[in-house]
């Protein structure tokens, strides 16, 4: 069954407009989810907002947003006031500018989405915007309201469609110089470099999504399946293997690693 459309609107570049649909490129729909239950009754537990002082539940109509000014002192903000300052770009992706495709550092990339024309009439306009970006090796920059907040987005041509990335704001990205300036300046021993590059060469494989499957998900499925079967008497747990101590000589460790790799192959 085709996934339900996540977002529907228009892609605009100057006077060129086409209707588009958007879907998140990633999903957690296949992840196992658990309900929180009352262990005594087996009933599901519901969450609710309560007043932190009285402990009484607060109804939806009595809930409002507040900006903390001091302890126990807030500036109240109504929903209509938030709507008044929000962007109008809830249903329109208006490309404001273009930048070289390699000029945006990967750390600014947030969440990917697939963008495609929503009907045959808009395909030509969509295709010309996509192919022109690919030909000039440019990506488009726009702003859009997604996930209940205004976001800067990047549009990148990809095959027959466009990948729209939400971008992190500048104040959300920490300066790498604060972390990378001090450590890592020591030049490694050439002999160690040769051993490590050899070890990397022995472990080279072609990329496949299977390489990043979630083993915890599989273990949970096995656990659930085992609980559906009649319970058997559990065997006494064997003692966990001893962990190796700290490696003192990195050269010896690398040589042993490479020998183990060769033996395994």
N, C-alpha and C positions, 0 to 999 in steps of 0.2 A: 504494500500500500504506500502511495506517495506521501511524503511528510507534509504536514499542514504548513501553509505559507506563514513564515515568521514576520515578514515586513513587506509591504506593497506601497509603491510610490512612483516617483519620477526621477530619472537621471537627466541633468541639464548641463549643457555647455553652451553658454551664450544663448542663441535663439534655437539651438538644437535640443529637442526634448523627446524622450521616449519613456514609456511605462516599463517599470522593472519590478522584479520580485527578488527578495533576499532571504537566504537561509543561513544559519550558523554552519560553518564548515566542520565544526567538531560537535560531538554529542556525548553526553553521559547517560543517555537513555538505556544503554545496555548494562549499566552498573547495577549491582544488587543493592536494594534499599531495604532497610528494616524499619518496622514500626516500634515505637516505644510503648510498652505494655505495663499494666499493673500486674506485678508478679503474683499477687494474691488472688486476683479475680480473672486475669487474662484479658481484661478490657483494655482498649487503646487509651492512651493518655493524651489529652488535648492541652495545647499551650494557650495562654491568654495573658494579656497585659494587665498588671495590677498596680495600684498606687503603692509606691515604695514606703509610704508612711502608714497609711491605714490598712494596707494589704488587701483592699477590696478591688474586685475586677472593675476595669474602666471600659465602658461601651465605646463602639467605633465613633459615634457622633461626638463623644467627649474628648477624643484624642486629637492633639494638635502638635505642631512642631515648635521647638524652641531653641534659640541659639544661646549657649551658656555665656553669661556676662560675668558672673561671679558664682561662688558656691551658693546653691539654692536660689539663684537669681537668673532668670532666662528672659530673653526677648522673644515674645510669641510671634510666629509667622503663620498666617492663614494660607490655605491651599490656593485661594484665588490670587493672593499676592505672589506666590511662587509661579503660578501660571503667567502672571503679567510680565515677569522678568525672563521667562523662558524664551528660547529661540523659536521661530516659526518653522524651522527646518525639521519638522517631524515627518513630513511626507515628501520631501524634495531633497535630492542630493545635487547641489549646485556646485560644480567644480570651479573653484576660485582661482587656482594656480596649478602649475606643473613644476616638478623638480626632477633631476636625474634619478633614475631608478635605484642607483647604488648609493645615493647620498644620505638616506635615512638609516641610521644605525639600528641594528636588529633589536637592541634593548628597548626601543620605543614601540615595537610591534606588540599589540595586546591580544586581540581576538579576531580570527579570520572568519569571513562570511563569503558565500557564493552569491554573485549578482548575475542575473540573467534577464533578457527581455521577457515581458509577460504576455506579449501577443505578437503575431506576425507583422503587424503594421509597424511596430517599433523596432524590428530587427535590423533594418538598414541603418537607422540612426545609431543604435547601440553598436553595431559592427564597425561603423566608421570611427566612432570615438575609441573603441577598443584597439582597432588596427593602427590608428594614427599614433596612439601612445606606444604601441609595440615598435612601430617603425622609427620613432624618435627616441626610443629607450627612456621614456618619461613615465612618471606616475602622477596621478591627479590628487590634489589635496582639497578636501571639502570639510564641512561641519554638518553634524547630524545629531538629532536627539535619539539616543538608543539607551535601553536599560535605565530609563527615567533620568538621564542626565545628558548634557550637551557633550559631544565628543568630536575631536578632530579625527578624520578618517583619511585613509590613503587608498586609492583605487589603482590596482595593478592588473594589466592584461594577462590572462592565463588561458591558453588554448582557445576555446570558443566562448569563453566567458570572461568575467572580471572578478578578481578577489578583492573584497573590501576589507581592509584591516582597520579596526579601531586603534588609535595611537595613544600612548601614555603622554600626559602633559609633562613639560620640562621639570616642574617641581616634584614630579613623582619618580624621577630617575636620579639616583645618587651618582655623584661624580666618582668615576673609577679611579681617579688620581689619589683619592683619599685612602684607597685600599691597595693599589698596585705600585705606588711609588717606592715603598720601602722593601717589601719582600721580592724575591725573584730576580734580583740584579746579579747574583753570583753566576759566573760562566761555568757551565758543567764541564766535567772532565771529558775530553774527546773519546776516551775508551768507553766511558759510561754511555755517551751519546750513541756510539756504534752499537752497543748491546741493546739499548732501548729501541733504536730504530729497527734493529733486527727483530725484536720482539713484536713491534707494531706490524712489521711485514708479515710475520707468521700468523697474525690474527686478522688480517684483512679479509673481509667478505663483502659481497654485494648487499646493498641496502634492501631490506624487506620489512614491511610493517610487523611481521611475526616477531622480529627482534625486540619489539617494545610492547609485547603483550603483557597484561597485568597478571602475574602469578598468584597474587592474593585473591583475585576474582575466581580463578580456577580452584583454589583451595577452599574458598567459601562454598562454591557449588558442590564440591566433594563433601564438605561438612554437612550441608543441608541434605544431600542425598543419603548420607550415612544415618542421619536422624530419622529418615523416613522408614528405614529398615528396623527390624526387631533388634533391640539392644543386646549386645553380647558382653560377657565379663571382660573388662579391660585388662590388658596385659600390663605387668609392671613396667614402668618407663625405664629404659636403659639410660645409663649415665651419659650426659653429653660429652662429645669429644673435647679433649683439652685444647685450648686455644694456644697457638704458638706464641712464644715470647717476642719481645721487641727485636727486630732485625738490626744488628749492629753494623754489619758490613754490607753495604748496598751492592758492591761488585759481586760478592758471593751469592747474594739473593738473586741478582739478575742472571747470573750464570746458571743457577739452579732452575730458574723460571724458564729459560730458553731450552735447557735440557729436557725439562718436563714437557714443554710444548712439542719438541721433536719426537719424544717418546710417545706422546698421545697420538700424533699423526701417523 
